[in-house]
Amino acid sequence: MSGISLHPAMNCQDLAPQTSQRKRWKKEYRKRRQMLRIPEGIKWGSYSLDFPTHSNEGIEELRNFMRELDKDAKWAESRADVIGKAMRELNQSKRPLEMVALVPSVFPTSDGDVILLENSQALSHWLDKKFDRPLLHKVRSPNTSLCGRKLNMDMFWAHLQEQPEKTIDVYDYSVVDPSLRTRTMTVQDILQHWKLPERDRHALNLLDIENRFGDFCPTEIIACDLHEKVTRRALDSVGRTDSDWRTSRQEFFILSGKNAISSIHVDTGGQLTWILILEGRKIWYFPRKLSFGAVRLLAAAGSQHTEGYEDGWTRVELCPGDLFVMPPSCPHAVFTPEDCLAVGGHFYTPAQLASTLYGLKLQEDYPDICNEDLQSDLYNILEKIIGRFDAVSTPTQQADVLSSSSLFLDELDTFSVAALAKVIRTKALSRGANESFSRVIKQLELRANNTSYLMAERTSFIKALGYLRQKILQTEAE
């Protein structure tokens, strides 16, 4: 009896409020957990790399490359994926103290492999920054694409058939020698090839079709594009009367047959690239850690060497309506699991112009990293942008460009390189050339020849860069 309380009624009265309070806390806790939205992970689709090669060496070579790349690549994770995974881990009916103990292990510092965009405002936000991972907007429901214009394969073919004898450059995977894979075909021949049963036709890739339908580019990209900005600023009026304004933007279509493959490369001139899928799908591969070291590895190892990239490779699936934006000089490879029509373009932003200059210099020194040659228009556009850059950029962005300008302004220009190669060759001939002399001469001549056909345009671009550097330094001195 001594263990029994003498005041049972009092104890019950004391415990009742505590029990009621605990029930209320539990109810509120359950309600908060129900209200807490756990981010959903991206659901990726399936594809197969077991496609027929028709006993063709060129196709077999590319399929083996893609299998090797795909074997080690992982599906990309966004920051939302990382957080969602952690929240699901914490949401397993654990007590508060257990949750606190788990936080360091389940919340990694990684920001993910790709920046997932929820809406157009997020796109504008990131385009103003120097992002170092691709941007991705996934269409989660109908009519949520960041581009309102529609175009399907049938409409596209109908457009091309209006000019059946016109020619298009195509990349033909059945050709064994990579240097000969780009060839010219007529629209009619391409259409006949596409009409063959899938089992009987090999993949063709059409990468050089100019968009003459109208703009597909999202408004947010147009608004931040440096070339567009400086073009608009050069006009005296915003009125349409007597206006000579013409859009400076160019877009291109990519028409790819099922099982088409693009080996590792960067896009030309260090520009940013946007891609919008109109019909079909693409699997897009890129290094998990983007850096100019990755571009140099591509230059040294070649377009079909997949090893050695820091943190390996990741991939995303792009479906109709999805938008993908790559920062400058992003190495990437592409597999097309089904016939696909995409549209895209290149652009510049103030935050990324310094990276553009780095990428341009790398392409000048190592032209094989890109599947396009540098064109004079690119230097003309950059000259125009640099001439007005101080009016459309922040001091931080100007300092960034000032740093990268040394790649062009503090080195031997092409004239000097060519002259130096000539002097060394003369000395070598007079003294007897050895292997090291020959190697140096070859490297110098290669550098001189890489951009010799662009001499006038490149010289004007470098002059504009020099004027910009003087202007920035003068402003800082004041």
C-alpha positions as CSV (number, residue, x, y, z in Angstrom):
1,M,0.0,0.0,0.0
2,S,2.9,2.3,0.7
3,G,3.7,2.5,-3.1
4,I,0.2,3.8,-3.9
5,S,-0.4,7.6,-4.0
6,L,-2.6,9.0,-1.2
7,H,-4.0,11.6,-3.6
8,P,-5.0,9.8,-6.8
9,A,-7.6,12.4,-7.8
10,M,-5.1,15.2,-7.6
11,N,-2.6,13.2,-9.8
12,C,-5.2,12.6,-12.4
13,Q,-6.1,16.2,-12.6
14,D,-2.4,17.2,-12.9
15,L,-1.8,14.6,-15.7
16,A,-4.9,15.4,-17.7
17,P,-3.7,18.8,-19.1
18,Q,-0.3,17.3,-19.9
19,T,-1.8,14.4,-21.8
20,S,-4.1,16.8,-23.7
21,Q,-1.2,19.0,-24.5
22,R,0.9,16.1,-25.8
23,K,-2.0,15.0,-28.0
24,R,-2.3,18.6,-29.3
25,W,1.4,18.7,-30.1
26,K,1.3,15.4,-31.9
27,K,-1.7,16.5,-33.9
28,E,0.0,19.7,-34.9
29,Y,3.3,17.9,-35.7
30,R,1.4,15.5,-38.0
31,K,-0.3,18.4,-39.6
32,R,3.0,20.2,-40.2
33,R,4.5,17.1,-41.7
34,Q,1.5,16.7,-44.1
35,M,1.9,20.4,-45.1
36,L,5.7,20.0,-45.6
37,R,6.2,19.5,-49.4
38,I,8.9,17.1,-50.2
39,P,10.4,17.9,-53.6
40,E,9.7,15.2,-56.2
41,G,12.7,13.7,-58.0
42,I,12.8,13.9,-61.8
43,K,11.5,10.7,-63.4
44,W,13.7,9.8,-66.3
45,G,12.7,7.6,-69.2
46,S,14.2,4.4,-70.6
47,Y,16.3,3.9,-73.7
48,S,18.4,1.2,-75.3
49,L,21.9,1.2,-76.8
50,D,21.4,-2.3,-78.3
51,F,20.6,-1.0,-81.8
52,P,21.6,-2.6,-85.1
53,T,24.9,-1.5,-86.7
54,H,24.3,-3.1,-90.1
55,S,27.8,-4.5,-89.8
56,N,29.1,-1.0,-90.4
57,E,32.5,-0.1,-88.8
58,G,31.6,3.6,-88.4
59,I,28.3,2.9,-86.6
60,E,29.9,0.1,-84.4
61,E,32.7,2.5,-83.4
62,L,30.2,5.2,-82.2
63,R,27.9,2.6,-80.5
64,N,30.9,1.3,-78.5
65,F,31.8,4.8,-77.5
66,M,28.3,5.6,-76.4
67,R,28.1,2.3,-74.4
68,E,31.3,3.1,-72.6
69,L,30.1,6.6,-71.8
70,D,26.7,5.5,-70.6
71,K,28.1,2.7,-68.4
72,D,29.7,5.2,-66.0
73,A,27.2,8.1,-66.4
74,K,24.6,8.7,-63.7
75,W,21.3,10.4,-64.0
76,A,21.7,14.1,-63.0
77,E,20.4,15.3,-59.6
78,S,19.2,18.8,-58.9
79,R,19.4,20.6,-55.6
80,A,15.7,19.7,-55.2
81,D,16.5,16.0,-55.7
82,V,19.2,16.2,-53.0
83,I,16.9,17.9,-50.5
84,G,14.0,15.7,-51.3
85,K,16.0,12.6,-50.7
86,A,17.2,13.9,-47.4
87,M,13.7,14.9,-46.3
88,R,12.4,11.4,-47.1
89,E,15.2,10.0,-45.0
90,L,14.2,12.3,-42.1
91,N,10.5,11.6,-42.5
92,Q,10.6,8.0,-41.3
93,S,8.8,8.7,-38.0
94,K,12.0,9.6,-36.3
95,R,12.1,11.5,-33.0
96,P,13.4,15.1,-33.1
97,L,16.8,14.3,-31.6
98,E,17.3,11.5,-34.1
99,M,16.6,13.9,-36.9
100,V,19.1,16.5,-35.6
101,A,21.7,13.8,-35.4
102,L,21.0,12.7,-39.0
103,V,21.2,16.2,-40.5
104,P,25.0,16.3,-41.2
105,S,24.9,13.0,-43.0
106,V,21.8,13.4,-45.1
107,F,22.2,17.0,-46.2
108,P,25.3,17.0,-48.4
109,T,27.0,20.2,-49.5
110,S,26.4,19.3,-53.2
111,D,24.2,21.6,-55.2
112,G,23.5,18.9,-57.7
113,D,24.6,18.3,-61.3
114,V,22.0,20.5,-63.0
115,I,20.0,23.6,-62.0
116,L,16.3,22.8,-62.2
117,L,14.1,25.7,-63.2
118,E,10.6,25.9,-62.0
119,N,9.5,28.9,-64.1
120,S,10.5,31.7,-66.4
121,Q,11.5,33.9,-63.4
122,A,14.0,31.3,-62.3
123,L,15.5,31.3,-65.9
124,S,15.9,35.1,-65.7
125,H,17.5,34.8,-62.3
126,W,20.1,32.3,-63.3
127,L,21.0,34.0,-66.6
128,D,22.1,37.1,-64.6
129,K,24.6,34.9,-62.8
130,K,27.8,33.0,-63.7
131,F,26.3,29.6,-63.4
132,D,28.7,26.6,-63.7
133,R,26.1,23.8,-64.3
134,P,23.5,23.5,-67.1
135,L,20.0,24.9,-66.6
136,L,17.1,22.5,-67.1
137,H,13.3,23.3,-67.3
138,K,11.3,20.1,-67.4
139,V,7.7,20.2,-68.7
140,R,5.6,18.6,-65.9
141,S,2.2,19.2,-67.5
142,P,0.8,20.3,-70.9
143,N,1.4,23.9,-71.9
144,T,4.0,24.6,-69.3
145,S,6.9,24.9,-71.7
146,L,8.9,28.2,-71.6
147,C,8.3,28.5,-75.4
148,G,4.8,28.9,-76.6
149,R,5.4,28.2,-80.3
150,K,4.7,24.6,-81.5
151,L,6.2,22.6,-84.4
152,N,6.1,18.9,-85.1
153,M,8.0,16.6,-87.5
154,D,5.2,16.5,-90.0
155,M,5.0,20.3,-90.3
156,F,8.8,20.5,-90.5
157,W,8.9,17.9,-93.4
158,A,6.1,19.7,-95.2
159,H,8.2,22.9,-95.0
160,L,11.3,21.2,-96.4
161,Q,9.4,19.5,-99.2
162,E,8.5,22.8,-100.7
163,Q,12.2,22.9,-101.9
164,P,13.0,19.3,-102.7
165,E,16.2,20.0,-104.7
166,K,17.8,22.2,-102.0
167,T,20.8,20.8,-100.3
168,I,21.6,20.2,-96.6
169,D,24.8,19.1,-94.9
170,V,24.2,15.9,-93.0
171,Y,26.4,13.9,-90.6
172,D,26.4,10.3,-91.8
173,Y,27.4,7.7,-89.2
174,S,27.9,4.9,-91.8
175,V,31.1,6.6,-93.0
176,V,34.1,5.1,-91.3
177,D,36.4,8.1,-91.6
178,P,35.1,10.8,-89.1
179,S,36.6,13.6,-91.3
180,L,34.3,12.5,-94.2
181,R,31.1,11.9,-92.3
182,T,29.7,15.4,-93.1
183,R,28.3,15.3,-96.6
184,T,25.7,17.1,-98.7
185,M,22.3,15.6,-99.6
186,T,19.2,17.0,-101.2
187,V,16.0,17.4,-99.2
188,Q,14.3,14.7,-101.4
189,D,17.1,12.2,-100.8
190,I,16.9,12.8,-97.0
191,L,13.2,12.3,-97.0
192,Q,13.4,9.1,-98.9
193,H,16.0,7.8,-96.4
194,W,13.7,8.8,-93.5
195,K,10.8,6.8,-95.1
196,L,12.8,3.6,-94.8
197,P,11.7,1.2,-92.0
198,E,13.7,1.9,-88.8
199,R,15.4,-1.5,-89.0
200,D,16.7,-0.8,-92.5
201,R,18.0,2.8,-92.1
202,H,21.1,4.1,-90.2
203,A,21.0,7.4,-88.4
204,L,21.5,10.7,-90.0
205,N,22.1,13.9,-88.1
206,L,21.1,17.3,-89.6
207,L,22.8,20.0,-87.6
208,D,22.9,23.0,-89.9
209,I,19.3,23.9,-90.8
210,E,18.5,27.6,-90.3
211,N,15.2,28.4,-88.6
212,R,13.0,30.4,-91.0
213,F,9.8,29.7,-89.2
214,G,10.0,32.4,-86.5
215,D,11.3,32.8,-83.0
216,F,11.4,29.8,-80.6
217,C,13.9,31.4,-78.2
218,P,12.4,32.1,-74.8
219,T,11.8,35.8,-74.1
220,E,14.1,35.6,-71.0
221,I,17.1,34.6,-73.1
222,I,16.4,37.3,-75.7
223,A,16.2,39.9,-72.8
224,C,19.6,39.1,-71.5
225,D,21.5,38.4,-74.7
226,L,24.4,40.8,-75.0
227,H,24.3,41.0,-78.8
228,E,20.6,41.9,-78.7
229,K,21.2,44.5,-75.9
230,V,23.9,46.4,-77.7
231,T,22.0,46.3,-81.0
232,R,19.0,47.9,-79.4
233,R,21.1,50.5,-77.6
234,A,22.6,51.6,-80.9
235,L,19.2,52.7,-82.3
236,D,18.2,56.4,-82.0
237,S,14.5,55.6,-81.6
238,V,12.2,52.9,-80.3
239,G,9.6,53.8,-83.0
240,R,9.0,51.6,-86.0
241,T,8.7,54.4,-88.6
242,D,11.9,54.5,-90.7
243,S,13.4,51.9,-88.4
244,D,16.3,49.8,-89.8
245,W,16.4,47.4,-86.9
246,R,16.7,43.7,-87.7
247,T,17.0,41.0,-85.2
248,S,20.6,39.8,-84.7
249,R,19.5,36.4,-83.4
250,Q,20.0,33.2,-85.4
251,E,18.3,29.9,-84.5
252,F,19.0,26.4,-86.0
253,F,17.0,23.2,-86.2
254,I,18.5,19.8,-85.3
255,L,16.8,16.9,-87.0
256,S,18.2,13.5,-85.8
257,G,17.3,10.0,-86.8
258,K,16.8,7.3,-84.2
259,N,20.1,6.1,-82.6
260,A,22.1,9.2,-83.8
261,I,25.2,9.9,-81.7
262,S,27.3,13.0,-81.3
263,S,30.7,12.3,-79.6
264,I,32.2,14.7,-77.0
265,H,32.6,18.3,-78.2
266,V,32.0,21.9,-77.2
267,D,29.9,24.4,-79.0
268,T,31.6,27.1,-81.1
269,G,33.2,30.3,-79.8
270,G,32.6,29.9,-76.1
271,Q,29.0,30.9,-76.5
272,L,26.1,29.8,-74.2
273,T,23.7,27.4,-76.0
274,W,20.0,26.8,-75.5
275,I,18.2,23.7,-76.8
276,L,14.4,23.2,-77.0
277,I,13.0,19.8,-77.9
278,L,10.0,20.0,-80.3
279,E,9.4,16.3,-80.9
280,G,11.1,13.1,-79.8
281,R,13.8,12.7,-77.1
282,K,17.5,13.2,-76.5
283,I,19.9,11.8,-73.8
284,W,22.4,14.6,-73.1
285,Y,25.7,13.7,-71.4
286,F,28.1,16.2,-69.7
287,P,30.9,16.1,-67.0
288,R,29.6,16.3,-63.5
289,K,32.3,19.0,-62.8
290,L,32.5,21.6,-65.6
291,S,35.9,23.4,-65.9
292,F,38.3,24.5,-68.5
293,G,40.4,21.6,-67.4
294,A,37.7,19.3,-68.8
295,V,38.0,21.2,-72.1
296,R,41.8,20.7,-72.1
297,L,41.3,17.0,-71.5
298,L,39.0,16.8,-74.5
299,A,41.7,18.6,-76.6
300,A,44.3,16.1,-75.4
301,A,42.4,12.8,-75.3
302,G,39.9,13.3,-78.2
303,S,36.2,13.1,-78.7
304,Q,35.7,9.5,-77.9
305,H,37.8,9.2,-74.7
306,T,35.5,9.2,-71.7
307,E,37.9,8.6,-68.8
308,G,39.7,11.1,-66.6
309,Y,36.9,13.7,-66.2
310,E,36.7,14.8,-62.6
311,D,33.7,13.2,-60.8
312,G,32.8,11.4,-64.0
313,W,29.8,12.0,-66.3
314,T,26.1,12.6,-65.8
315,R,23.1,12.6,-68.1
316,V,19.6,14.1,-68.6
317,E,16.7,13.1,-70.7
318,L,15.2,15.9,-72.8
319,C,11.6,15.5,-73.9
320,P,9.2,17.7,-75.9
321,G,8.9,21.1,-74.4
322,D,12.0,20.8,-72.2
323,L,14.6,23.6,-72.3
324,F,18.3,23.0,-71.7
325,V,20.9,25.8,-71.4
326,M,24.6,25.1,-71.3
327,P,27.3,27.5,-70.0
328,P,30.2,28.4,-72.3
329,S,32.4,25.5,-73.5
330,C,30.5,22.7,-71.8
331,P,31.8,19.4,-73.2
332,H,28.8,17.2,-74.1
333,A,27.8,14.1,-76.0
334,V,24.3,13.2,-77.2
335,F,22.3,10.1,-77.9
336,T,19.0,10.2,-79.8
337,P,16.8,7.2,-78.8
338,E,14.0,8.1,-81.2
339,D,13.6,10.4,-84.2
340,C,13.9,13.9,-82.8
341,L,13.4,17.5,-83.9
342,A,14.9,20.2,-81.7
343,V,15.6,23.9,-82.1
344,G,18.4,26.0,-80.5
345,G,20.7,28.9,-80.6
346,H,23.8,30.6,-79.1
347,F,24.0,33.8,-77.1
348,Y,26.2,35.8,-74.7
349,T,25.5,37.2,-71.2
350,P,27.4,39.9,-69.2
351,A,28.1,37.4,-66.4
352,Q,29.6,34.8,-68.7
353,L,31.5,36.9,-71.2
354,A,34.8,36.3,-69.4
355,S,34.2,32.5,-69.7
356,T,33.3,33.0,-73.4
357,L,36.7,34.6,-74.0
358,Y,38.4,31.7,-72.3
359,G,36.4,29.2,-74.4
360,L,37.2,31.1,-77.6
361,K,40.9,31.0,-76.9
362,L,40.8,27.3,-76.2
363,Q,39.1,26.7,-79.5
364,E,41.6,28.9,-81.4
365,D,44.4,26.8,-79.9
366,Y,42.6,23.4,-80.1
367,P,40.1,23.6,-83.0
368,D,39.3,19.9,-82.8
369,I,37.3,20.3,-79.6
370,C,34.5,21.7,-81.7
371,N,32.6,20.3,-84.7
372,E,32.4,23.8,-86.3
373,D,35.1,26.1,-87.5
374,L,35.4,29.6,-86.2
375,Q,33.6,32.1,-88.4
376,S,34.3,35.8,-89.1
377,D,30.8,36.8,-87.9
378,L,31.7,35.6,-84.4
379,Y,34.6,38.0,-84.1
380,N,32.5,40.8,-85.6
381,I,29.8,40.2,-83.0
382,L,32.3,40.1,-80.1
383,E,33.9,43.3,-81.3
384,K,30.5,45.0,-81.2
385,I,29.7,43.6,-77.8
386,I,33.0,44.6,-76.3
387,G,32.7,48.1,-77.7
388,R,29.7,48.7,-75.5
389,F,30.3,46.3,-72.7
390,D,31.0,48.9,-70.1
391,A,27.5,50.3,-70.5
392,V,25.7,47.0,-70.0
393,S,27.8,45.3,-67.2
394,T,28.7,45.6,-63.6
395,P,32.2,46.5,-62.2
396,T,32.6,42.8,-61.1
397,Q,31.7,41.6,-64.6
398,Q,34.2,44.1,-66.1
399,A,36.9,42.9,-63.8
400,D,36.2,39.4,-64.8
401,V,36.6,40.3,-68.5
402,L,39.7,42.3,-67.7
403,S,41.3,39.2,-66.3
404,S,40.4,37.0,-69.3
405,S,41.5,39.7,-71.8
406,S,45.1,38.9,-71.0
407,L,44.7,35.6,-73.0
408,F,44.6,37.7,-76.1
409,L,46.4,40.9,-75.3
410,D,49.4,39.6,-73.4
411,E,50.4,36.9,-75.8
412,L,52.1,36.7,-79.2
413,D,49.5,37.6,-81.8
414,T,49.2,35.6,-85.0
415,F,51.5,37.9,-87.0
416,S,54.2,37.4,-84.3
417,V,53.7,33.7,-84.2
418,A,54.0,33.3,-87.9
419,A,57.2,35.5,-88.0
420,L,58.7,33.6,-85.1
421,A,58.1,30.3,-86.8
422,K,59.8,31.6,-89.9
423,V,62.9,32.8,-87.9
424,I,63.2,29.5,-86.1
425,R,62.9,27.5,-89.3
426,T,65.7,29.6,-90.9
427,K,67.9,29.1,-87.9
428,A,67.1,25.4,-87.9
429,L,68.0,25.0,-91.5
430,S,71.3,26.8,-91.1
431,R,72.4,24.9,-88.0
432,G,70.8,21.5,-88.8
433,A,67.2,20.9,-87.5
434,N,66.8,18.4,-84.6
435,E,63.6,16.8,-83.4
436,S,62.9,19.5,-80.7
437,F,63.3,22.3,-83.3
438,S,60.9,20.5,-85.7
439,R,58.3,20.1,-83.0
440,V,58.4,23.7,-82.0
441,I,58.1,24.9,-85.6
442,K,55.2,22.6,-86.2
443,Q,53.3,23.9,-83.1
444,L,53.9,27.5,-84.0
445,E,52.8,27.0,-87.6
446,L,49.7,25.3,-86.4
447,R,48.8,28.2,-84.1
448,A,49.5,30.6,-86.9
449,N,47.3,28.7,-89.4
450,N,44.3,28.1,-87.0
451,T,43.1,31.7,-87.4
452,S,45.0,33.1,-90.3
453,Y,41.9,33.1,-92.5
454,L,40.2,35.3,-89.9
455,M,43.1,37.8,-89.6
456,A,41.2,41.1,-90.2
457,E,38.2,40.2,-88.1
458,R,40.3,38.9,-85.2
459,T,42.6,41.9,-85.3
460,S,39.6,44.3,-84.9
461,F,38.2,42.2,-82.1
462,I,41.5,42.3,-80.2
463,K,41.7,46.1,-80.7
464,A,38.3,46.5,-79.2
465,L,39.3,44.3,-76.3
466,G,42.4,46.5,-75.8
467,Y,40.3,49.7,-75.8
468,L,37.9,48.1,-73.2
469,R,40.8,47.2,-71.0
470,Q,42.2,50.8,-71.1
471,K,38.7,52.2,-70.3
472,I,38.2,49.8,-67.3
473,L,41.6,50.5,-65.9
474,Q,41.2,54.3,-66.4
475,T,37.8,54.1,-64.5
476,E,39.4,52.2,-61.7
477,A,42.2,54.7,-61.4
478,E,39.7,57.6,-61.1
